[in-house]
Amino acid sequence: MRPPILTRRGRPPLRRLFPDLILGLIAALGLAPFGLWAATPLALGVLIWRLARARPAAVFWHSLAAGFGWFALSLSWIVEPFLVDIARHGWMAPFALILMALGGAFFWALPAWMAARLAQGWRRQAAAIAAALILSDWLRGWIFTGFPWAQIGHGWIGTPVAQTAALTGALGLGSLTMAMATLPTLLWRPSPVGQPPRLPALLPGIAVALALLSAAWAGGLARLAAPMPADTDLTLRVVQPNAAQHLKWDPDWSAVFFQRLLDLSAEPGPRDLVIWPETAVNFLLEDAGPVLPRISQAAGAPLIMGIQRREGSRFFNSLASIAPGGQVTDIYDKFHLVPFGEYIPWGDALERIGITAFAARQGNGYSAGPGPAILSVPGIPDFQPLICYEAIFPQHLRHLDQRPDWLLQATNDAWFGAISGPYQHLDQARLRAIETGLPLVRAANTGVSAVIDARGSLRASLPLNEAGRIDAPLPGALPPTPWLRTGNAPILILLALILTATAWPCRRKNG
């Protein structure tokens, strides 16, 4: 027996979609900066209940409304780049937010609708939709160059439950969330015909969901309590110049920020490696020859600096390793570029009509580097560099011939404002450390710069929008995690099995 139908065939009235919009907004409160992790499974649990009771044609619209709420709040920082030069770009801000939220919402609505069409019975429909939404999170990390931001499982970062990512990755955290959200519906026993639903009928599912949460929480606490590897005897100095984005490229202010980088690097104290953030200076590497000895002298140690460089007509967003004396010893070029921010698809053709990359500072946008790499600095353990956006893609951490000893993220989060974007970006960096069992050092232009240990804990950090430096030892690495060996394959297989089982014909349509 199917529960009372919530909607008619086709698009439901708009007034019936409003609760779904609100549920999406509430669910997004689990993400940074709010961190109300319980809001996500609770709100999604109500949403799954509603979707299980809807006809497949209406599932699309309910999921679209909920997804719009989720992405509108979680990606609200997307307006910030357009406010840097508000006179020129400010008018685009509302359109950017609406289009991003709507695009994300389709990543909920289409899979949910397809799952509802295939499922046999309302319980199977609930399970299929839950699995489809997690599968959508995975697909979102690949389609159209990928954008795995604001995934369903990201609300657990900062709680012991996040340690589950060492086994299952971010996709496993999302699966845990959806399992908790769906269990009350799956274990609910309908009231007799003609009688209203009874809340006690949901209690078995709620109890199982709480037991699942307790197990994950206890497992996370146990992992956090286990001994950590000893810190290395190397001291890293991370410099945060706090160059506001609207002033960063101004000739007068860029000189101020450059001097700030030099002064912070030269402050007394031991350091074995100095790290500057993404695009730390306003000149190209090819033009830096006269100042590299000055930079090296201020650092007093090997230096990793974010800088742009040129090869012929092509420009790259790069990290350069500078040895004592000012010699460039190694270069890494960012390869996973931000569409429309750092490059324009078909950019050479579109440049002729005046359309250029929004955030790229040089040329018609950046060219992509060859791919993930490991950099070596004499006396420093080998590390994998990640420039800004690259740290949100866990797949880039699994395709190297050798395992690095630590991860380095150089970023310019000044583009993201001061409310949610920088904190969500920091959380994803913490998740990369948990997934790989590697410490991650983060140098951010305006913050949040941080040293993160191999379990995702903040060892040291600088607040947002403050200039300063971190002097901290490089934490030790843990052994390779199960996720590092298997990736998302186990979760994807499980999701495929769930979708297959929910679509398998059954003799009785009793859910």
N, C-alpha and C positions, 0 to 999 in steps of 0.2 A: 504494500500500500504506500503510495506517495503521500507525503504530508500535504496540508492545504497549500494550494498553489498561490504564490505571492504575486505573480504578474500574469498579464495576458500575453497572447502571442504578439511578436513584433516588439517595437520599442515601447517600454513602459512609459507612463506619464512622467514628466520631469520631476514632479513632486515625490515620486517613488524612488527616484535616483538620488535625491538629496541626502538621505541617510547613508548611502554608500559613499558619497563624497566625504561626509563627516567621518565615516569609519576609516577611510584612507588617510585623512588628516591626523586622526588620533593615532593610527598605527605608526605614522612617521615620527611621532614624538619619542619613539624608542631610539632614534638616531641622534648623533651629536648635533647641536650642543645640548639637547634636552636630556638625553640619556635615560628616559623613562622606559627601561627595557620591557617591563610588564605590559606596557600599552600595546606593543606590537602583537603578541599572540592573542591578547584579549580582543582587540579590535578585529583582527583577522579571523578569530573564531566566530564572531558575530557575522562577519561577511560570508564565511563559508556556510554558515547556517542559512543565510539568505539565498546564496547561490544554489545550494542543494535543493531548495524548495522552488526554484525558478525553472521555467522551461528553457531549453537551450537557446532559443532565439533571444530571450531576455537576458541570459547570462552575459552576453556580449556587452550590453548596455550597463548592467550593474557593475561589471568588472571595469569597464571604461571609466565610469564615474569614480570608483574607488581608486583606480590607478592614477587618475588625474589628481585626486587629493593627495595621494602618497608622494607623487613626484613634484607636485606644485610646492609642497612644503619642504621636502628633502632637497630639492634642487633650487630653492629660492635664491641661493647665492649666485645663480647664473646671471642675474641682472647686474652684478657688481662690475664686470669688465666694461659694460656700456656706460657706467657712471664715472669712469676715470676721466673721460673727455665728454662730459655730459652735453655740452653744446652741440657736438657733432654726432654723438652716438646715443644720447639718452633716450631719444624717441624709440629706439629699437628694444629697450629693456623689457617692456611688457610683452612684446611679441615674442622675444626670446624665451621668456618664462612660459608663456602659454604654449608655444610650439614644443618646447622640451617636455613639458608636463603631458601634453597630448601625445607626443611620440612615445614617451614611456608608458602612458596608459594603454596604447595599442599593444605593447608587449605584455600587458596583462589580459586585455580583452580577447585578442585573437586566440592565444593558447587556451584560455578558459572556455571560450565558445567551442573550440574544436574538441576539447576534453568532454564537455557536456554533451556534445553530439554523439560521441562514441560510447559514452558510459551507459551501462545497463542498470537502471534503478537509481534512486536518489542517493543512497549511501555510496554507491560506486561513483556517482556524479561528484559527490563531495571529495572523495579520495582522488579522483582523476583531476579535478580542478586544482587541488592542492599540489599534486605532483607537477602539473603543467606550469604553475606559477614558479616553482623552483627551477624547472627546466628553462623557463623563460629568462631567469636570472643568468643562467649559464650562457644561453644564446646571446644575450645582450652583451656579453663580454667578447663576442666574436663578430657579430653582424655589423656591417658598415664600419669596419675597423675596430669596433668594440667600444663599450662604455659601461663597465661593470660597477658603476657608482650606485649608492643607495640600494644595495641588495637587502633582501629580507632578513638575512642573518646578521647584518652589521650592527644591530642594536645590542648584541651581546658583548661587543668589544669593551674591555674595561671591567668585565665581570669574570668570575672563575669559569663560567660556561665557555668563554672564548677559547679556552685551552683545548676544547674539542677540535678546533681547527687543525691542530697538529696531526690528528687522525684523518679528518675528513675535508679540510679546507673550508673556505667560506660557504661553499655549497652545502656542506654538512650542517653548518649553523642554521642556514635557511631551512633545511629539511627538518631539523629539530623544532624550529619555530612553527612550521606548518603542521607538523605532527601534533604538537600541543594544541594548535588552533582547531584541528580537525577532529580530534578524538571525542570531544563532547557530542558532535553531530553523529559520528560513526557509531557510538555506543548508546545513542538515544533511542528509547523505545516509544513509538508514537502512542498518543492517548487514543482510547476508543473513538470511533466515529461519532461526531457530534459533541465531543468534549474538548475544551481548550487544552493546549499543551501544558504540561505540569513541569515546573522547574526541577523537582526532585528527580525526574527522569534523566536530567543532564548530569547528575552528580557522579555516576560511575565514570563517565568520560572525563569529567573534571579531575576526579581522583587519580585516574591513570596519567593524565597530563601532568599533574603535580608530582607524581612519582617519577615520571621521566625527567622533569626539571630537577628534582632533588638528586637523582642519580648523576646527571650531567654536572650539577653544581659541586657535588661531593667529589666527582672525578677530577674536576678542575682544581679544587682546593688541594687534593692529594698531589697533583702534578706541581702546583705552585710551592708546596711544602717540601718537595724532594730537593736534594742538594743540587746546587748550581755549579757549573764549572768555574774555576777560579778566573778572575779577571786577568787579562794580559798585563804585562809591565809597561805597556805603551800608553802615553797620555796624548789624547786628541784635543785639539783646540778648534772648536766650531765657532765661527764668527757670524753674527747676525747684525748687519748694518742698519736695518730698518729704513730702507729706501722706499718711501711712499711711491706708488706706481705713477701718480700724476706728476711727480717730480723726478722720477728715476732717470729720464733721458734729457732733462733740461741741462744745458751745458754748465750753468753755474752750480746747480745742485749736484750734478753728477760728480763734480770735483770735490764737493763736500763729502759725498758718500764714499768716494774713493779714498779720501784721507781718513775717513772713519774706519774703513777696512784696514788700512795700514796701521792706524793707532791701536785698534783692538788686537790686531795680530802681534804687535810689538810689545804689548803689556808684559810685565815681568811674570815669570812662572815657567815651569818646565813644559815642554811640548815636543812630541815626536812627529806630529803631522798637523798642519793647519788646513782647515777646510773652509772655503768660501762658497756661497750659494750660487744658484743658477744665474746666468747672465749678470755676474757681479759687477762688471765694468762696462763702460759705454764705448769701448774701442774694440777693434777686431784683433784676433791673435796675431795676424800678419803685421799689424801696426804696433804691437806691444814690445818689440825688441828693446827700445831705449828704457822702458820702465820695468822690465822684468827683473833686472838686478836689484832695483829699489824694492820691488815687491818681495823678492826673496830675502833681502836683508831684513825687512820688517818682520817677515814670518819667522826667521831664525830656525827654520826646519823645512823639510819638503812641504810643498803646498799643492792642494787640489783646488782649482778655481773654475767656476762657470764662466764661459766666455764664448762669444760668437767668432766664427772663422769663415774664410772664403777660399774656395777653389775655383778659379776661373769665374764663371757667372753664377756659381752655386754657393749658397750660404748654409752653414750648419750651426745648430745649437749644441755646444760641446762642453766637455770638461777637459782641462789640460793639467797635466802633472808637471810641476815646476820644481826642478832640483835646486839645492843650494848653489848660488852663483847665477841663477836665472835661466838655465837651459830647460827647454821643453823636452821632456823625456817620454811622454805618452799622451795620446789623445783619444777620447771617446766621443762619438757623435750620436746624439739622440736619434733613435730609429723609429719609435712609435710616436708620431707627431699628432697634434690635435687638429682634426679637420676644421677648416675655416678659421682656426686660431693661428696655427703655425704653417699651414699650407692650404691652398685652395685646390680641390680636385680640378683637373684640366687647367691648372693655374697659368700656364704659358699662353693659352688661348684667351682666358678670361682677363688676363692682365691688360690685353689690348683694349678692353672696354672699361678699364679702370677698377676692376674688382681684384683686390689683393688680400693677403692674409691679415687677419685682424690683430693678432698679437705678435707676429714675427716682426722683428725690428729692422731687419736688413732685407733688401731685395724684394722679390715677389713671394717671399715665404722661404721656409727652410727646406733643404733636401734631407732625405732620410739617411741615416747611417746604416752600416751593414747588418746590425743585429746585436743581440746580447753579447757581452764580452766580460772579460776579467782584466783588471788593471793591476800592474805590479809597481810598487814604489820600493826602492831599496830600504831594507830594514823594517818594512811594514807588511803584515800579512796580506795576501792577495784579497781583493774585494771586487764585488760586482757593482758597477755604477748604475744608478737609475736617475734619470732627469725628470723631475716633476711628475707628470701624468703617467710615466712608465711604471710607477710603483703601484698603480691600481690594477695591474694585470698580473695575476699570480702565475699565468702560464710562462711568462718570461723568465721565471726563476728555475725552470725545470729542463732547460734545453742547452746546457753547457757541458762541455767535455769533462770539466772538473768542477768540484764543489768549491766555491769561494769560502774564505774564513769569516767574512762579514759583508754586509750590504751598506752602500752609501747612497742616500737620496739627496740630491741637490735640487732645490725647488725655489720658485718665486710665487708664493701664495698671496702676494699683495693683490693679485687679480681677483681673489676670492672674497674680498671684504673682511669683516671682523666678526661676523655673527655665527655662521655655520660652516662655510666652505673650508677654512683652514683646519677646523677641528675634525671634520669628517675625513679630510685628507690625512691628518695625523693618525686617526684611528685605523685607516687602511694600511698605513705603514706599520703600525703595531701588529696588525693581522698578518702581514707578510713575515714578520719576525717569528710569530707563533707557527705559521705554516712550515717554515723552513728550518726552525731551530737555530737561526743565525741572528746575531745582534745586528741592529740597524742604526746607523748614525744619520741624522737628518739635519742638513744645513738649509735654513729657510731665510729668505731675504727679510721678511717682516715677521717671521715666526709661523708656526711654533717650531723652533729648532730643538732637537732632543737627541739624547743617547738612550737607545731602547735595547734592553737585553733580549736574550734568545727566547724568553717567554712573553715578550710583549710588554714588559713593565718599564715604566719611565724611570731611568736612573738619574737623569738630569735633564732640565729643560729651561728654555727662556720664554717668558710670556710673549703673547702677541703684541706687536707694535711697540717693542722696546729694543733699543740697541744694546748689544752686550756680547759676551762670549761665554762658552762653556769649556772648562778644562776638566776632562773626565777620563778615566781609564777605559780602554776598549774592552767590553765584556767578552767572556769566553763563549765559544759555540757549543751547542748540544750535538749529539749524534744526529744523523739524518732522520727526519721524521717519517712516519708512514705515509703522510700525504706527499712528501717529496719523492717517495718511491713510486706511488701509484697514481698520484694526481686525483682527478675527479672521477676516474673510471668506476670505482665501486658505487658512488652515489648515482652516477648516470645509469648504471646497470639496474640499480634498485628502482629508479624512477621509471625506466623502461618496463620493468616487470609490473609495477603498479599500474601503469597505463594499459599494458596488455591485459592484466587481470580484470580491470574495470570494464574493458571493452569486450571481454569474452562472453559469448551468449550464455544466458542462464535460463533454466526452464521456468522458474517462477520470478515474476517481476515484483518481488517484495522488498527490494533494496538489499 
